[in-house]
Amino acid sequence: MDSLDKLLDQLKAEYDPAKPAASQPQTNAAKSFTPQPPKSLSLVDSLLAEVAADFAAQDEAVELKKHQELKQEENRQAQIKAQQLEALKLEAETWLKKLDPFSSEGFWFERFAESYPSKLEAAMEYLQSNG
């Protein structure tokens, strides 16, 4: 640092002949000098922070899109399941109408349906397991 201070004093003496370099104490020059970070570093830091924020925003957008796509797929699957359940219900209603309650299958089904809340639910379970 001393050689830098001497060099600065010499340059000042060359360009300002009214103030000789020897009249200024070196300790004041050393104390008054506070290193400032170069402006280019703060600009780089700012740009890096901006790029990092952009990446974070992009990541958030991608995650949001994935979440929305997952929700849409879940809704589609739920809709398909509801349609299948409705089709099974119609099939079970048709099967129950054709079932002869006095046939061996009819007697068996009566016993089977006792453990279900309704004959329709029992028929749906029966057809689904045999389908």
N, CA, C and O of each residue as an XYZ file, in Angstrom:
524
protein
N       0.818     -1.179      0.000
C       0.000      0.000      0.000
C       0.875      1.262      0.000
O       0.510      2.267     -0.609
N       2.025      1.210      0.679
C       2.907      2.372      0.769
C       3.436      2.774     -0.598
O       3.511      3.964     -0.906
N       3.799      1.813     -1.409
C       4.330      2.149     -2.736
C       3.238      2.775     -3.598
O       3.515      3.644     -4.425
N       2.007      2.335     -3.404
C       0.876      2.909     -4.133
C       0.646      4.343     -3.690
O       0.405      5.226     -4.514
N       0.719      4.570     -2.393
C       0.557      5.931     -1.866
C       1.653      6.856     -2.378
O       1.389      8.004     -2.737
N       2.876      6.357     -2.410
C       3.997      7.164     -2.906
C       3.786      7.513     -4.370
O       4.040      8.638     -4.801
N       3.315      6.528     -5.125
C       3.077      6.763     -6.540
C       1.985      7.801     -6.744
O       2.101      8.673     -7.606
N       0.914      7.705     -5.941
C      -0.167      8.687     -6.021
C       0.340     10.083     -5.666
O      -0.016     11.061     -6.324
N       1.169     10.176     -4.629
C       1.731     11.473     -4.216
C       2.601     12.052     -5.311
O       2.572     13.259     -5.551
N       3.371     11.216     -5.978
C       4.230     11.688     -7.064
C       3.396     12.221     -8.227
O       3.718     13.250     -8.822
N       2.309     11.494     -8.541
C       1.439     11.933     -9.631
C       0.763     13.248     -9.288
O       0.620     14.120    -10.145
N       0.345     13.393     -8.038
C      -0.293     14.636     -7.607
C       0.702     15.789     -7.687
O       0.340     16.893     -8.094
N       1.942     15.542     -7.306
C       2.975     16.583     -7.334
C       3.262     17.011     -8.762
O       3.505     18.190     -9.021
N       3.235     16.058     -9.695
C       3.506     16.390    -11.083
C       2.398     17.246    -11.681
O       2.672     18.173    -12.443
N       1.166     16.944    -11.344
C       0.038     17.654    -11.942
C      -0.400     18.851    -11.131
O      -1.105     19.713    -11.655
N      -0.009     18.939     -9.875
C      -0.373     20.077     -9.041
C       0.899     20.614     -8.389
O       1.195     20.272     -7.244
N       1.656     21.453     -9.107
C       2.930     21.919     -8.575
C       2.755     22.842     -7.369
O       3.720     23.060     -6.636
N       1.575     23.385     -7.137
C       1.364     24.279     -5.999
C       1.414     23.523     -4.676
O       1.723     24.115     -3.642
N       1.120     22.243     -4.690
C       1.116     21.430     -3.465
C       2.188     20.363     -3.593
O       1.990     19.387     -4.316
N       3.268     20.511     -2.944
C       4.295     19.483     -3.026
C       3.876     18.220     -2.302
O       3.127     18.276     -1.327
N       4.350     17.094     -2.771
C       3.985     15.791     -2.212
C       4.464     15.628     -0.795
O       3.819     14.926     -0.017
N       5.551     16.234     -0.430
C       6.109     16.058      0.911
C       5.274     16.742      1.976
O       5.359     16.367      3.145
N       4.463     17.742      1.612
C       3.685     18.456      2.619
C       2.494     17.662      3.122
O       1.975     17.950      4.200
N       2.042     16.653      2.354
C       0.896     15.856      2.793
C       1.382     14.620      3.524
O       2.200     13.868      2.995
N       0.888     14.400      4.733
C       1.293     13.189      5.446
C       0.689     11.953      4.788
O      -0.457     11.966      4.338
N       1.482     10.891      4.743
C       1.030      9.654      4.103
C      -0.041      8.953      4.912
O      -0.862      8.238      4.337
N      -0.065      9.129      6.211
C      -1.055      8.440      7.034
C      -2.456      8.914      6.728
O      -3.389      8.111      6.748
N      -2.637     10.200      6.445
C      -3.963     10.706      6.100
C      -4.440     10.116      4.774
O      -5.611      9.767      4.627
N      -3.540     10.011      3.829
C      -3.912      9.436      2.536
C      -4.316      7.983      2.693
O      -5.264      7.524      2.056
N      -3.608      7.267      3.531
C      -3.932      5.864      3.737
C      -5.251      5.711      4.477
O      -6.014      4.792      4.182
N      -5.536      6.584      5.424
C      -6.784      6.486      6.194
C      -7.992      6.925      5.373
O      -9.080      6.370      5.517
N      -7.796      7.932      4.506
C      -8.931      8.432      3.749
C      -9.309      7.500      2.602
O     -10.417      7.586      2.073
N      -8.418      6.631      2.224
C      -8.695      5.708      1.120
C      -9.518      4.534      1.637
O      -9.037      3.723      2.428
N     -10.747      4.456      1.186
C     -11.600      3.307      1.516
C     -11.938      2.623      0.209
O     -12.529      3.236     -0.680
N     -11.574      1.377      0.087
C     -11.807      0.700     -1.189
C     -13.299      0.547     -1.456
O     -14.058      0.085     -0.603
N     -13.691      0.936     -2.633
C     -15.070      0.781     -3.091
C     -15.111     -0.409     -4.043
O     -14.213     -0.586     -4.866
N     -16.154     -1.218     -3.929
C     -16.231     -2.305     -4.902
C     -16.419     -1.714     -6.286
O     -17.171     -0.756     -6.464
N     -15.757     -2.268     -7.233
C     -15.900     -1.738     -8.593
C     -17.355     -1.799     -9.028
O     -18.092     -2.721     -8.680
N     -17.745     -0.799     -9.793
C     -19.132     -0.748    -10.250
C     -19.464     -1.936    -11.140
O     -20.614     -2.373    -11.196
N     -18.464     -2.458    -11.834
C     -18.706     -3.592    -12.715
C     -19.115     -4.823    -11.906
O     -19.919     -5.632    -12.372
N     -18.562     -4.970    -10.689
C     -18.946     -6.114     -9.865
C     -20.395     -5.984     -9.422
O     -21.139     -6.965     -9.448
N     -20.803     -4.795     -9.020
C     -22.187     -4.642     -8.592
C     -23.128     -4.838     -9.777
O     -24.239     -5.338     -9.605
N     -22.702     -4.455    -10.960
C     -23.502     -4.674    -12.155
C     -23.610     -6.168    -12.447
O     -24.682     -6.662    -12.797
N     -22.499     -6.880    -12.303
C     -22.504     -8.335    -12.512
C     -23.398     -9.009    -11.477
O     -24.185     -9.896    -11.807
N     -23.270     -8.579    -10.219
C     -24.128     -9.148     -9.176
C     -25.591     -8.885     -9.478
O     -26.439     -9.759     -9.294
N     -25.881     -7.692     -9.938
C     -27.258     -7.341    -10.277
C     -27.775     -8.211    -11.421
O     -28.898     -8.712    -11.380
N     -26.934     -8.382    -12.440
C     -27.339     -9.221    -13.578
C     -27.532    -10.668    -13.154
O     -28.474    -11.331    -13.587
N     -26.627    -11.158    -12.298
C     -26.761    -12.534    -11.812
C     -28.039    -12.706    -11.002
O     -28.733    -13.714    -11.133
N     -28.346    -11.723    -10.171
C     -29.584    -11.788     -9.380
C     -30.799    -11.765    -10.295
O     -31.783    -12.462    -10.049
N     -30.728    -10.968    -11.343
C     -31.839    -10.900    -12.293
C     -32.020    -12.222    -13.036
O     -33.142    -12.694    -13.216
N     -30.907    -12.810    -13.463
C     -30.966    -14.108    -14.152
C     -31.508    -15.179    -13.205
O     -32.334    -16.004    -13.597
N     -31.034    -15.160    -11.950
C     -31.525    -16.136    -10.970
C     -33.021    -15.962    -10.750
O     -33.751    -16.948    -10.639
N     -33.482    -14.720    -10.687
C     -34.918    -14.467    -10.514
C     -35.699    -14.960    -11.727
O     -36.792    -15.509    -11.583
N     -35.140    -14.765    -12.923
C     -35.802    -15.257    -14.137
C     -35.917    -16.775    -14.128
O     -36.963    -17.330    -14.464
N     -34.828    -17.443    -13.740
C     -34.872    -18.910    -13.663
C     -35.886    -19.377    -12.627
O     -36.618    -20.340    -12.858
N     -35.928    -18.699    -11.494
C     -36.890    -19.065    -10.451
C     -38.315    -18.885    -10.956
O     -39.179    -19.722    -10.693
N     -38.565    -17.796    -11.678
C     -39.897    -17.559    -12.234
C     -40.250    -18.619    -13.263
O     -41.385    -19.093    -13.306
N     -39.277    -18.995    -14.095
C     -39.521    -20.047    -15.094
C     -39.808    -21.380    -14.413
O     -40.718    -22.105    -14.817
N     -39.035    -21.701    -13.384
C     -39.268    -22.949    -12.648
C     -40.654    -22.957    -12.030
O     -41.351    -23.972    -12.057
N     -41.050    -21.822    -11.473
C     -42.377    -21.725    -10.864
C     -43.467    -21.897    -11.914
O     -44.474    -22.558    -11.662
N     -43.272    -21.310    -13.082
C     -44.249    -21.443    -14.165
C     -44.351    -22.890    -14.633
O     -45.448    -23.382    -14.899
N     -43.216    -23.570    -14.732
C     -43.215    -24.980    -15.141
C     -43.943    -25.830    -14.098
O     -44.738    -26.703    -14.446
N     -43.669    -25.571    -12.832
C     -44.338    -26.339    -11.765
C     -45.839    -26.087    -11.773
O     -46.626    -27.013    -11.580
N     -46.234    -24.845    -11.994
C     -47.658    -24.516    -12.051
C     -48.320    -25.235    -13.228
O     -49.425    -25.762    -13.102
N     -47.631    -25.251    -14.374
C     -48.185    -25.932    -15.549
C     -48.317    -27.433    -15.290
O     -49.322    -28.043    -15.655
N     -47.296    -28.030    -14.657
C     -47.370    -29.461    -14.333
C     -48.530    -29.739    -13.390
O     -49.254    -30.722    -13.552
N     -48.702    -28.862    -12.402
C     -49.789    -29.030    -11.433
C     -51.145    -28.944    -12.131
O     -52.045    -29.735    -11.851
N     -51.286    -27.971    -13.049
C     -52.538    -27.827    -13.779
C     -52.797    -29.040    -14.669
O     -53.930    -29.514    -14.757
N     -51.762    -29.541    -15.323
C     -51.922    -30.719    -16.175
C     -52.308    -31.937    -15.348
O     -53.134    -32.745    -15.774
N     -51.712    -32.070    -14.168
C     -52.053    -33.180    -13.285
C     -53.509    -33.087    -12.843
O     -54.219    -34.091    -12.816
N     -53.951    -31.881    -12.497
C     -55.354    -31.683    -12.099
C     -56.293    -32.028    -13.244
O     -57.324    -32.669    -13.041
N     -55.927    -31.596    -14.460
C     -56.757    -31.901    -15.621
C     -56.837    -33.407    -15.851
O     -57.904    -33.934    -16.166
N     -55.710    -34.097    -15.694
C     -55.696    -35.555    -15.872
C     -56.548    -36.233    -14.802
O     -57.283    -37.177    -15.089
N     -56.444    -35.742    -13.562
C     -57.270    -36.311    -12.487
C     -58.750    -36.108    -12.786
O     -59.557    -37.015    -12.583
N     -59.110    -34.918    -13.270
C     -60.506    -34.642    -13.616
C     -60.972    -35.537    -14.760
O     -62.099    -36.032    -14.752
N     -60.100    -35.739    -15.736
C     -60.447    -36.603    -16.873
C     -60.657    -38.043    -16.411
O     -61.603    -38.711    -16.828
N     -59.752    -38.510    -15.536
C     -59.881    -39.873    -15.006
C     -61.159    -40.022    -14.181
O     -61.838    -41.046    -14.261
N     -61.485    -38.997    -13.389
C     -62.710    -39.046    -12.592
C     -63.942    -39.070    -13.497
O     -64.920    -39.762    -13.211
N     -63.885    -38.316    -14.581
C     -64.997    -38.298    -15.532
C     -65.156    -39.667    -16.205
O     -66.274    -40.156    -16.369
N     -64.049    -40.270    -16.588
C     -64.096    -41.605    -17.207
C     -64.672    -42.618    -16.223
O     -65.500    -43.453    -16.587
N     -64.221    -42.533    -14.972
C     -64.712    -43.466    -13.957
C     -66.212    -43.284    -13.728
O     -66.941    -44.262    -13.562
N     -66.667    -42.041    -13.720
C     -68.100    -41.776    -13.538
C     -68.897    -42.334    -14.711
O     -69.984    -42.879    -14.516
N     -68.368    -42.203    -15.928
C     -69.050    -42.744    -17.106
C     -69.104    -44.275    -17.048
O     -70.118    -44.882    -17.389
N     -67.998    -44.887    -16.611
C     -67.973    -46.347    -16.491
C     -68.962    -46.819    -15.435
O     -69.641    -47.830    -15.612
N     -69.036    -46.082    -14.344
C     -69.966    -46.440    -13.269
C     -71.412    -46.321    -13.744
O     -72.254    -47.161    -13.427
N     -71.683    -45.278    -14.501
C     -73.033    -45.098    -15.040
C     -73.375    -46.222    -16.019
O     -74.495    -46.733    -16.010
N     -72.423    -46.606    -16.855
C     -72.656    -47.706    -17.794
C     -72.888    -49.013    -17.036
O     -73.759    -49.799    -17.408
N     -72.113    -49.249    -15.974
C     -72.294    -50.453    -15.167
C     -73.664    -50.453    -14.491
O     -74.316    -51.491    -14.376
N     -74.082    -49.279    -14.050
C     -75.397    -49.167    -13.406
C     -76.514    -49.531    -14.388
O     -77.450    -50.252    -14.040
N     -76.402    -49.026    -15.609
C     -77.412    -49.353    -16.629
C     -77.397    -50.848    -16.951
O     -78.448    -51.468    -17.113
N     -76.206    -51.410    -17.041
C     -76.084    -52.843    -17.306
C     -76.703    -53.658    -16.161
O     -77.383    -54.657    -16.395
N     -76.458    -53.220    -14.934
C     -77.006    -53.939    -13.771
C     -78.523    -53.840    -13.739
O     -79.200    -54.814    -13.410
N     -79.064    -52.673    -14.078
C     -80.528    -52.519    -14.108
C     -81.151    -53.448    -15.147
O     -82.183    -54.072    -14.900
N     -80.509    -53.531    -16.313
C     -80.993    -54.423    -17.376
C     -80.903    -55.880    -16.920
O     -81.824    -56.664    -17.151
N     -79.809    -56.234    -16.283
C     -79.617    -57.607    -15.811
C     -80.664    -57.971    -14.763
O     -81.209    -59.075    -14.786
N     -80.948    -57.048    -13.845
C     -81.955    -57.313    -12.804
C     -83.345    -57.503    -13.398
O     -84.120    -58.321    -12.903
N     -83.670    -56.759    -14.452
C     -84.980    -56.882    -15.091
C     -85.131    -58.252    -15.753
O     -86.226    -58.815    -15.785
N     -84.024    -58.785    -16.279
C     -84.069    -60.074    -16.960
C     -83.958    -61.249    -15.992
O     -84.281    -62.380    -16.354
N     -83.506    -60.991    -14.773
C     -83.273    -62.070    -13.805
C     -84.616    -62.666    -13.339
O     -85.508    -61.950    -12.885
N     -84.725    -63.957    -13.463
C     -85.914    -64.670    -12.964
C     -85.684    -64.942    -11.485
O     -84.781    -65.705    -11.140
N     -86.485    -64.331    -10.588
C     -86.257    -64.501     -9.155
C     -86.478    -65.943     -8.681
O     -86.014    -66.313     -7.602
N     -87.181    -66.760     -9.474
C     -87.442    -68.137     -9.064
C     -86.472    -69.140     -9.675
O     -86.591    -70.344     -9.449
N     -85.518    -68.644    -10.445
C     -84.505    -69.543    -11.009
C     -83.423    -69.772     -9.952
O     -83.381    -69.096     -8.925
N     -82.550    -70.745    -10.232
C     -81.478    -71.019     -9.278
C     -80.557    -69.788     -9.167
O     -80.078    -69.465     -8.080
N     -80.317    -69.110    -10.290
C     -79.498    -67.892    -10.238
C     -80.220    -66.801     -9.444
O     -79.588    -66.064     -8.687
N     -81.532    -66.697     -9.614
C     -82.332    -65.713     -8.883
C     -82.284    -65.968     -7.380
O     -82.115    -65.033     -6.597
N     -82.434    -67.241     -6.970
C     -82.349    -67.571     -5.543
C     -80.944    -67.264     -4.995
O     -80.779    -66.707     -3.910
N     -79.958    -67.646     -5.784
C     -78.580    -67.375     -5.345
C     -78.354    -65.879     -5.189
O     -77.754    -65.426     -4.214
N     -78.850    -65.111     -6.173
C     -78.632    -63.667     -6.127
C     -79.342    -63.043     -4.934
O     -78.806    -62.116     -4.327
N     -80.505    -63.512     -4.588
C     -81.219    -62.975     -3.407
C     -80.352    -63.122     -2.159
O     -80.255    -62.195     -1.355
N     -79.729    -64.276     -1.999
C     -78.839    -64.500     -0.841
C     -77.600    -63.594     -0.923
O     -77.152    -63.032      0.076
N     -77.062    -63.470     -2.145
C     -75.879    -62.627     -2.352
C     -76.181    -61.165     -2.042
O     -75.354    -60.474     -1.447
N     -77.361    -60.689     -2.442
C     -77.723    -59.277     -2.305
C     -78.048    -58.886     -0.867
O     -78.152    -57.695     -0.574
N     -78.210    -59.845      0.032
C     -78.567    -59.527      1.424
C     -77.485    -58.678      2.117
O     -77.794    -57.897      3.017
N     -76.265    -58.827      1.710
C     -75.187    -58.083      2.377
C     -74.933    -56.699      1.745
O     -74.000    -56.004      2.147
N     -75.750    -56.300      0.770
C     -75.600    -55.009      0.107
C     -76.776    -54.095      0.460
O     -77.866    -54.570      0.781
N     -76.545    -52.777      0.398
C     -77.640    -51.845      0.720
C     -78.816    -51.936     -0.260
O     -79.958    -51.670      0.113
N     -78.532    -52.314     -1.516
C     -79.612    -52.451     -2.497
C     -79.263    -53.563     -3.474
O     -78.104    -53.954     -3.614
N     -80.303    -54.065     -4.153
C     -80.088    -55.105     -5.158
C     -79.288    -54.547     -6.328
O     -78.499    -55.264     -6.944
N     -79.492    -53.266     -6.635
C     -78.756    -52.648     -7.726
C     -77.251    -52.648     -7.426
O     -76.447    -52.983     -8.296
N     -76.874    -52.277     -6.211
C     -75.455    -52.285     -5.853
C     -74.888    -53.701     -5.874
O     -73.746    -53.914     -6.283
N     -75.683    -54.658     -5.437
C     -75.236    -56.057     -5.470
C     -75.045    -56.515     -6.916
O     -74.063    -57.187     -7.229
N     -75.969    -56.157     -7.785
C     -75.880    -56.526     -9.196
C     -74.652    -55.872     -9.844
O     -73.951    -56.503    -10.635
N     -74.400    -54.609     -9.503
C     -73.240    -53.908    -10.055
C     -71.956    -54.612     -9.621
O     -71.058    -54.820    -10.436
N     -71.865    -54.979     -8.351
C     -70.678    -55.670     -7.850
C     -70.526    -57.030     -8.531
O     -69.426    -57.412     -8.929
N     -71.620    -57.746     -8.661
C     -71.613    -59.068     -9.295
C     -71.142    -58.982    -10.749
O     -70.280    -59.748    -11.179
N     -71.715    -58.047    -11.491
C     -71.356    -57.894    -12.900
C     -69.919    -57.393    -13.067
O     -69.220    -57.793    -13.999
N     -69.494    -56.533    -12.178
C     -68.133    -56.021    -12.265
C     -67.110    -57.106    -11.986
O     -66.073    -57.172    -12.646
N     -67.393    -57.940    -11.030
C     -66.440    -59.015    -10.697
C     -66.454    -60.127    -11.751
O     -65.456    -60.830    -11.909
N     -67.543    -60.294    -12.459
C     -67.639    -61.324    -13.489
C     -67.407    -60.773    -14.883
O     -67.349    -61.537    -15.847
N     -67.272    -59.462    -15.006
C     -67.146    -58.838    -16.321
C     -65.775    -58.826    -16.783
O     -65.496    -58.334    -17.876
